[in-house]
């Protein structure tokens, strides 16, 4: 059993919980996921199984699409609705004002990582500092916001304002931080109420399986070739096969920057990439 499994992560579970449950059902320990979802969030979670784990770094690089419900006027320590409320204020915003801020939000910007996150500083996770009441400045990183649009709202409930947006973002973008930064441009606070990941790279939520589906053996495991639809496949002969299995740097024999190499029987052997000067080398060894 080797390949990629698309799972519909439910609310209330960590990504690690999902991995552990799938590991139990499929009776295999070699499983990795390619992008954490907070317990509050739901949506497509891409799991790599056995030899499929060779693809984790490749698939983690993919862009992601989310639908997020944002609560304005509320500030929590975790930047989501499950955190302790630090402050709240009455707010009012028109549909046009929210659309204006979303339309004009920077496409590339320096985003501060949430203090309640697993990013490490000096060997400790940020949330460990937060829970110990140790003051530390979270790191910031450049992220890209490819598209962002208002889907619903504003809706007024119990002196709060909420709206729902759709956004396509680069790897490593924290939607909790994005909501906070959108709220700042509205001169208020913002926190995440709900989050659904609808797409990761070419993987869609509607093609994912629930844990119940997997338990009932009602799922499809994507092959390594199927999981890499944008990478060209190159068939290699027996001589090249031997060189590839030895991890050799070779004269370039495919046109693209990166290629999935298969043997004459179609078995995935390795992913090779261009290193310049007419040479290619292993990026990921799959069958050794």
SEMI-96507 format. One record per residue (C-alpha): residue number from 1; residue in one letter; x, y, z. Coordinates in pm, 1 decimal. Example, Ala and Ser with C-alpha at 12.3 -4.5 7.8 and 13.67 -1.06 7.14 Angstrom:
<nodes>
+-----+------+----------+----------+----------+
: pos : code :       xx :       yy :       zz :
+-----+------+----------+----------+----------+
:   1 :    A :   1230.0 :   -450.0 :    780.0 :
:   2 :    S :   1367.0 :   -106.0 :    714.0 :
+-----+------+----------+----------+----------+
</nodes>
This chain:
<nodes>
+-----+------+----------+----------+----------+
: pos : code :       xx :       yy :       zz :
+-----+------+----------+----------+----------+
:   1 :    X :      0.0 :      0.0 :      0.0 :
:   2 :    X :    185.4 :    306.8 :   -131.7 :
:   3 :    X :     46.9 :    641.4 :   -239.2 :
:   4 :    X :   -160.6 :    939.9 :   -130.6 :
:   5 :    X :   -491.3 :    941.0 :     54.3 :
:   6 :    X :   -721.7 :   1243.9 :     67.6 :
:   7 :    X :   -903.2 :   1265.8 :    400.3 :
:   8 :    X :  -1189.9 :   1492.2 :    505.4 :
:   9 :    X :  -1059.4 :   1609.6 :    839.7 :
:  10 :    X :  -1347.1 :   1671.8 :   1083.6 :
:  11 :    X :  -1362.6 :   1948.4 :   1343.1 :
:  12 :    X :  -1231.2 :   1866.6 :   1687.0 :
:  13 :    X :   -937.6 :   1651.8 :   1579.8 :
:  14 :    X :   -576.2 :   1751.8 :   1534.1 :
:  15 :    X :   -402.5 :   1655.4 :   1211.6 :
:  16 :    X :   -194.7 :   1414.4 :   1418.7 :
:  17 :    X :   -513.7 :   1255.3 :   1552.8 :
:  18 :    X :   -625.8 :   1191.2 :   1193.9 :
:  19 :    X :   -290.7 :   1038.3 :   1101.5 :
:  20 :    X :   -305.8 :    811.9 :   1406.2 :
:  21 :    X :   -660.5 :    698.6 :   1325.4 :
:  22 :    X :   -578.5 :    624.8 :    960.1 :
:  23 :    X :   -263.8 :    443.7 :   1073.2 :
:  24 :    X :   -477.6 :    225.7 :   1300.1 :
:  25 :    X :   -736.9 :    151.5 :   1030.0 :
:  26 :    X :   -484.0 :     75.7 :    756.2 :
:  27 :    X :   -247.1 :   -103.6 :    994.2 :
:  28 :    X :     57.8 :     90.8 :    882.9 :
:  29 :    X :    278.0 :    328.8 :   1079.2 :
:  30 :    X :    449.2 :    502.3 :    788.2 :
:  31 :    X :    211.3 :    792.9 :    724.4 :
:  32 :    X :    280.2 :   1165.3 :    695.5 :
:  33 :    X :     56.6 :   1464.4 :    630.5 :
:  34 :    X :    136.5 :   1761.6 :    408.4 :
:  35 :    X :     -6.9 :   2062.6 :    586.5 :
:  36 :    X :   -146.2 :   2095.7 :    938.0 :
:  37 :    X :   -506.0 :   2193.1 :   1004.5 :
:  38 :    X :   -598.7 :   2333.8 :   1346.9 :
:  39 :    X :   -847.4 :   2130.3 :   1555.1 :
:  40 :    X :  -1112.2 :   2395.5 :   1484.9 :
:  41 :    X :  -1063.5 :   2355.7 :   1110.3 :
:  42 :    X :  -1198.4 :   2094.8 :    872.0 :
:  43 :    X :  -1132.9 :   2006.1 :    511.0 :
:  44 :    X :   -896.1 :   1818.5 :    285.0 :
:  45 :    X :   -592.8 :   1669.4 :    458.3 :
:  46 :    X :   -340.6 :   1504.3 :    225.6 :
:  47 :    X :   -181.2 :   1191.4 :    373.5 :
:  48 :    X :    120.6 :   1017.4 :    222.4 :
:  49 :    X :    143.6 :    644.9 :    292.6 :
:  50 :    X :    453.5 :    420.9 :    295.4 :
:  51 :    X :    656.8 :    502.5 :    -20.3 :
:  52 :    X :    419.1 :    791.2 :    -73.3 :
:  53 :    X :    591.9 :    966.0 :    219.1 :
:  54 :    X :    869.3 :   1049.1 :    -28.1 :
:  55 :    X :    628.1 :   1310.7 :   -166.7 :
:  56 :    X :    559.8 :   1497.3 :    159.4 :
:  57 :    X :    792.5 :   1790.9 :     90.4 :
:  58 :    X :    672.0 :   1821.7 :   -270.3 :
:  59 :    X :    302.4 :   1825.2 :   -177.2 :
:  60 :    X :    351.7 :   2056.2 :    122.0 :
:  61 :    X :    474.0 :   2323.3 :   -121.3 :
:  62 :    X :    132.0 :   2341.7 :   -289.2 :
:  63 :    X :    -94.3 :   2645.7 :   -267.2 :
:  64 :    X :   -408.4 :   2609.0 :    -58.4 :
:  65 :    X :   -765.5 :   2739.7 :    -78.8 :
:  66 :    X :   -981.7 :   2808.2 :    226.1 :
:  67 :    X :  -1327.4 :   2930.0 :    320.9 :
:  68 :    X :  -1305.7 :   3118.4 :    649.0 :
:  69 :    X :  -1568.3 :   3274.3 :    872.1 :
:  70 :    X :  -1426.7 :   3582.0 :   1041.9 :
:  71 :    X :  -1552.0 :   3746.9 :   1361.7 :
:  72 :    X :  -1477.8 :   4119.5 :   1383.7 :
:  73 :    X :  -1443.0 :   4316.5 :   1704.1 :
:  74 :    X :  -1314.4 :   4017.6 :   1903.9 :
:  75 :    X :   -952.0 :   3950.3 :   1997.1 :
:  76 :    X :   -848.5 :   3614.3 :   2144.5 :
:  77 :    X :   -510.6 :   3483.9 :   2256.8 :
:  78 :    X :   -514.5 :   3207.5 :   1994.5 :
:  79 :    X :   -665.7 :   3422.0 :   1714.2 :
:  80 :    X :   -957.8 :   3178.7 :   1690.8 :
:  81 :    X :  -1291.5 :   3150.4 :   1866.9 :
:  82 :    X :  -1167.4 :   2874.9 :   2098.3 :
:  83 :    X :   -913.4 :   3101.3 :   2267.6 :
:  84 :    X :   -949.8 :   3321.1 :   2573.8 :
:  85 :    X :  -1109.1 :   3655.5 :   2481.2 :
:  86 :    X :   -864.4 :   3938.2 :   2545.8 :
:  87 :    X :  -1084.6 :   4223.4 :   2427.2 :
:  88 :    X :  -1400.6 :   4290.2 :   2229.6 :
:  89 :    X :  -1569.8 :   4598.0 :   2094.8 :
:  90 :    X :  -1885.6 :   4686.9 :   1906.4 :
:  91 :    X :  -1819.5 :   4735.6 :   1536.7 :
:  92 :    X :  -2010.2 :   4816.9 :   1222.3 :
:  93 :    X :  -1896.0 :   4767.5 :    864.7 :
:  94 :    X :  -2076.3 :   4783.4 :    534.8 :
:  95 :    X :  -2050.8 :   4516.5 :    270.7 :
:  96 :    X :  -1868.8 :   4765.6 :     48.4 :
:  97 :    X :  -1611.2 :   4850.4 :    315.7 :
:  98 :    X :  -1519.3 :   4486.1 :    374.6 :
:  99 :    X :  -1502.6 :   4424.0 :     -1.2 :
: 100 :    X :  -1275.5 :   4725.9 :    -38.4 :
: 101 :    X :  -1029.6 :   4599.3 :    223.3 :
: 102 :    X :  -1026.5 :   4248.2 :     77.2 :
: 103 :    X :   -980.5 :   4378.5 :   -277.4 :
: 104 :    X :   -692.5 :   4602.9 :   -176.3 :
: 105 :    X :   -523.8 :   4364.0 :     63.5 :
: 106 :    X :   -155.1 :   4315.0 :    -29.9 :
: 107 :    X :    -80.7 :   4020.5 :   -256.9 :
: 108 :    X :    252.3 :   3968.0 :    -81.5 :
: 109 :    X :    323.5 :   4072.8 :    275.8 :
: 110 :    X :    522.2 :   3998.6 :    590.0 :
: 111 :    X :    295.6 :   3792.6 :    816.4 :
: 112 :    X :    357.7 :   3741.9 :   1186.3 :
: 113 :    X :    314.2 :   3379.9 :   1297.7 :
: 114 :    X :     50.9 :   3325.4 :   1570.5 :
: 115 :    X :    197.8 :   3289.0 :   1918.6 :
: 116 :    X :    -16.3 :   2976.9 :   1958.2 :
: 117 :    X :    150.7 :   2771.3 :   1685.8 :
: 118 :    X :    402.3 :   2488.5 :   1658.7 :
: 119 :    X :    676.1 :   2703.8 :   1503.9 :
: 120 :    X :    996.2 :   2658.7 :   1703.9 :
: 121 :    X :   1230.3 :   2921.5 :   1846.1 :
: 122 :    X :   1542.9 :   2801.0 :   2027.5 :
: 123 :    X :   1411.9 :   2445.7 :   2020.5 :
: 124 :    X :   1076.9 :   2523.8 :   2183.8 :
: 125 :    X :    736.4 :   2559.6 :   2018.3 :
: 126 :    X :    577.1 :   2901.9 :   2034.7 :
: 127 :    X :    269.2 :   2773.6 :   2215.2 :
: 128 :    X :    494.3 :   2634.7 :   2489.5 :
: 129 :    X :    624.0 :   2987.1 :   2555.0 :
: 130 :    X :    266.6 :   3120.6 :   2551.8 :
: 131 :    X :    137.3 :   2859.9 :   2794.9 :
: 132 :    X :    430.6 :   2932.5 :   3027.2 :
: 133 :    X :    359.7 :   3309.5 :   3007.9 :
: 134 :    X :    707.2 :   3369.2 :   2867.1 :
: 135 :    X :    721.5 :   3679.9 :   2647.3 :
: 136 :    X :    875.7 :   3618.1 :   2306.3 :
: 137 :    X :    845.1 :   3788.9 :   1970.3 :
: 138 :    X :    693.6 :   3553.8 :   1710.4 :
: 139 :    X :    878.6 :   3532.4 :   1379.7 :
: 140 :    X :    739.8 :   3680.0 :   1057.5 :
: 141 :    X :    763.1 :   3549.3 :    703.8 :
: 142 :    X :    666.4 :   3654.4 :    352.6 :
: 143 :    X :    339.5 :   3498.1 :    233.0 :
: 144 :    X :    140.9 :   3536.3 :    -86.9 :
: 145 :    X :   -232.8 :   3599.2 :   -110.9 :
: 146 :    X :   -327.1 :   3496.3 :   -465.2 :
: 147 :    X :   -696.3 :   3576.8 :   -436.7 :
: 148 :    X :   -939.6 :   3680.8 :   -168.4 :
: 149 :    X :  -1312.0 :   3749.9 :   -197.4 :
: 150 :    X :  -1618.6 :   3809.5 :     18.3 :
: 151 :    X :  -1868.1 :   3521.5 :      7.5 :
: 152 :    X :  -2119.1 :   3627.5 :    271.9 :
: 153 :    X :  -2183.1 :   3909.3 :    517.1 :
: 154 :    X :  -2146.4 :   4119.6 :    708.3 :
: 155 :    X :  -2389.2 :   3951.2 :    948.6 :
: 156 :    X :  -2466.5 :   4108.1 :   1286.2 :
: 157 :    X :  -2513.2 :   3874.7 :   1585.3 :
: 158 :    X :  -2507.5 :   3968.9 :   1955.3 :
: 159 :    X :  -2308.5 :   4290.2 :   1903.4 :
: 160 :    X :  -2053.9 :   4114.9 :   1679.0 :
: 161 :    X :  -1994.9 :   4126.0 :   1306.0 :
: 162 :    X :  -1899.7 :   3823.6 :   1099.5 :
: 163 :    X :  -1832.8 :   3759.0 :    733.8 :
: 164 :    X :  -1718.9 :   3466.0 :    523.6 :
: 165 :    X :  -1438.7 :   3487.6 :    270.4 :
: 166 :    X :  -1263.7 :   3261.3 :     23.3 :
: 167 :    X :   -888.0 :   3288.3 :    -16.0 :
: 168 :    X :   -613.1 :   3114.2 :   -211.5 :
: 169 :    X :   -276.1 :   3144.2 :    -40.4 :
: 170 :    X :     81.2 :   3021.1 :    -51.0 :
: 171 :    X :    232.9 :   2750.2 :    164.2 :
: 172 :    X :    280.3 :   2853.9 :    526.3 :
: 173 :    X :      9.1 :   3119.9 :    535.8 :
: 174 :    X :   -176.9 :   3126.7 :    867.4 :
: 175 :    X :   -542.6 :   3208.9 :    807.9 :
: 176 :    X :   -577.7 :   3314.9 :   1171.9 :
: 177 :    X :   -306.4 :   3573.7 :   1114.1 :
: 178 :    X :   -460.5 :   3677.6 :    782.7 :
: 179 :    X :   -794.5 :   3745.1 :    953.8 :
: 180 :    X :   -617.6 :   3945.7 :   1224.4 :
: 181 :    X :   -437.7 :   4152.8 :    961.2 :
: 182 :    X :   -755.1 :   4212.9 :    758.5 :
: 183 :    X :   -924.4 :   4332.9 :   1077.7 :
: 184 :    X :   -633.3 :   4568.8 :   1146.7 :
: 185 :    X :   -699.7 :   4735.1 :    812.3 :
: 186 :    X :  -1058.9 :   4782.7 :    930.5 :
: 187 :    X :   -920.0 :   4937.1 :   1253.1 :
: 188 :    X :  -1058.0 :   4658.6 :   1470.8 :
: 189 :    X :   -979.7 :   4310.6 :   1597.6 :
: 190 :    X :  -1050.6 :   3987.2 :   1414.0 :
: 191 :    X :  -1064.7 :   3621.3 :   1506.9 :
: 192 :    X :  -1131.2 :   3300.9 :   1316.3 :
: 193 :    X :  -1470.6 :   3139.9 :   1381.5 :
: 194 :    X :  -1469.6 :   2859.6 :   1122.6 :
: 195 :    X :  -1226.6 :   2731.3 :    860.6 :
: 196 :    X :  -1259.6 :   2483.1 :    574.3 :
: 197 :    X :   -970.3 :   2386.1 :    347.1 :
: 198 :    X :  -1131.5 :   2316.0 :     11.6 :
: 199 :    X :   -821.3 :   2261.5 :   -200.3 :
: 200 :    X :   -451.6 :   2182.8 :   -173.0 :
: 201 :    X :   -266.6 :   2195.1 :   -501.6 :
: 202 :    X :   -479.0 :   1983.3 :   -736.7 :
: 203 :    X :   -647.5 :   1794.6 :   -450.9 :
: 204 :    X :  -1012.6 :   1886.9 :   -388.5 :
: 205 :    X :  -1225.2 :   1841.7 :    -77.8 :
: 206 :    X :  -1500.1 :   1673.6 :   -280.9 :
: 207 :    X :  -1254.6 :   1396.9 :   -373.5 :
: 208 :    X :  -1159.5 :   1326.9 :    -11.0 :
: 209 :    X :  -1286.4 :   1047.9 :    213.8 :
: 210 :    X :  -1419.5 :   1056.8 :    568.1 :
: 211 :    X :  -1268.9 :    843.2 :    842.6 :
: 212 :    X :  -1590.5 :    641.6 :    830.5 :
: 213 :    X :  -1536.0 :    577.1 :    457.1 :
: 214 :    X :  -1183.9 :    456.1 :    525.0 :
: 215 :    X :  -1301.6 :    235.7 :    810.7 :
: 216 :    X :  -1551.5 :     73.3 :    571.0 :
: 217 :    X :  -1279.3 :     27.1 :    306.5 :
: 218 :    X :  -1463.8 :    276.2 :     84.5 :
: 219 :    X :  -1173.9 :    487.7 :    -40.8 :
: 220 :    X :   -926.2 :    522.3 :   -326.7 :
: 221 :    X :   -553.7 :    550.7 :   -275.4 :
: 222 :    X :   -385.6 :    770.6 :   -535.1 :
: 223 :    X :    -72.2 :    624.9 :   -688.9 :
: 224 :    X :    245.3 :    831.1 :   -681.6 :
: 225 :    X :    193.6 :    908.1 :  -1052.3 :
: 226 :    X :   -164.4 :   1020.6 :   -990.4 :
: 227 :    X :    -51.9 :   1239.8 :   -700.2 :
: 228 :    X :    193.2 :   1426.6 :   -925.4 :
: 229 :    X :    -22.0 :   1527.1 :  -1224.9 :
: 230 :    X :    195.0 :   1828.6 :  -1305.8 :
: 231 :    X :    522.6 :   1638.1 :  -1320.5 :
: 232 :    X :    608.3 :   1466.8 :  -1648.0 :
: 233 :    X :    684.5 :   1095.9 :  -1643.4 :
: 234 :    X :   1003.1 :    972.1 :  -1812.4 :
: 235 :    X :   1049.7 :    600.2 :  -1886.6 :
: 236 :    X :   1407.1 :    481.7 :  -1843.5 :
: 237 :    X :   1593.4 :    179.9 :  -1984.5 :
: 238 :    X :   1769.3 :    -86.3 :  -1778.1 :
: 239 :    X :   2109.7 :     84.0 :  -1797.5 :
: 240 :    X :   1972.3 :    416.1 :  -1672.7 :
: 241 :    X :   1765.4 :    229.0 :  -1413.6 :
: 242 :    X :   2079.8 :     87.9 :  -1256.5 :
: 243 :    X :   2243.3 :    432.5 :  -1250.2 :
: 244 :    X :   1933.7 :    592.9 :  -1101.0 :
: 245 :    X :   1905.2 :    327.9 :   -829.3 :
: 246 :    X :   2266.2 :    409.3 :   -739.4 :
: 247 :    X :   2170.9 :    776.8 :   -705.3 :
: 248 :    X :   2406.9 :    894.6 :   -976.9 :
: 249 :    X :   2423.1 :   1243.4 :  -1125.5 :
: 250 :    X :   2346.1 :   1201.6 :  -1496.2 :
: 251 :    X :   2353.2 :   1395.4 :  -1819.4 :
: 252 :    X :   2013.1 :   1555.4 :  -1860.7 :
: 253 :    X :   1777.0 :   1330.0 :  -2055.4 :
: 254 :    X :   1441.6 :   1506.1 :  -2007.8 :
: 255 :    X :   1333.7 :   1857.8 :  -2104.1 :
: 256 :    X :   1158.6 :   1966.7 :  -1784.8 :
: 257 :    X :   1311.0 :   2099.1 :  -1462.6 :
: 258 :    X :   1188.4 :   1792.1 :  -1275.6 :
: 259 :    X :   1063.6 :   1448.6 :  -1383.9 :
: 260 :    X :    925.0 :   1129.4 :  -1233.0 :
: 261 :    X :   1129.9 :    836.9 :  -1359.9 :
: 262 :    X :    962.2 :    499.0 :  -1412.8 :
: 263 :    X :   1103.7 :    166.5 :  -1530.5 :
: 264 :    X :    983.9 :    -27.1 :  -1834.3 :
: 265 :    X :    702.3 :   -177.9 :  -1624.9 :
: 266 :    X :    582.0 :    164.3 :  -1510.7 :
: 267 :    X :    706.1 :    139.4 :  -1152.7 :
: 268 :    X :    801.8 :    473.1 :   -994.3 :
: 269 :    X :   1176.3 :    472.8 :   -926.7 :
: 270 :    X :   1280.9 :    829.7 :   -845.9 :
: 271 :    X :   1219.4 :   1197.6 :   -900.8 :
: 272 :    X :   1513.7 :   1370.5 :  -1068.0 :
: 273 :    X :   1569.2 :   1744.0 :  -1106.3 :
: 274 :    X :   1781.4 :   1973.0 :  -1320.5 :
: 275 :    X :   2090.6 :   2107.2 :  -1139.4 :
: 276 :    X :   2225.1 :   2307.8 :  -1430.9 :
: 277 :    X :   2521.1 :   2254.2 :  -1662.8 :
: 278 :    X :   2328.0 :   1982.8 :  -1845.4 :
: 279 :    X :   2309.2 :   1758.5 :  -1539.4 :
: 280 :    X :   2028.0 :   1605.3 :  -1331.9 :
: 281 :    X :   2038.9 :   1445.2 :   -989.3 :
: 282 :    X :   1803.1 :   1264.4 :   -750.9 :
: 283 :    X :   1545.7 :   1480.5 :   -573.3 :
: 284 :    X :   1354.0 :   1193.0 :   -417.3 :
: 285 :    X :   1436.7 :    822.6 :   -435.6 :
: 286 :    X :   1120.2 :    612.2 :   -434.9 :
: 287 :    X :   1231.7 :    258.1 :   -525.3 :
: 288 :    X :   1581.6 :    168.5 :   -413.8 :
+-----+------+----------+----------+----------+
</nodes>
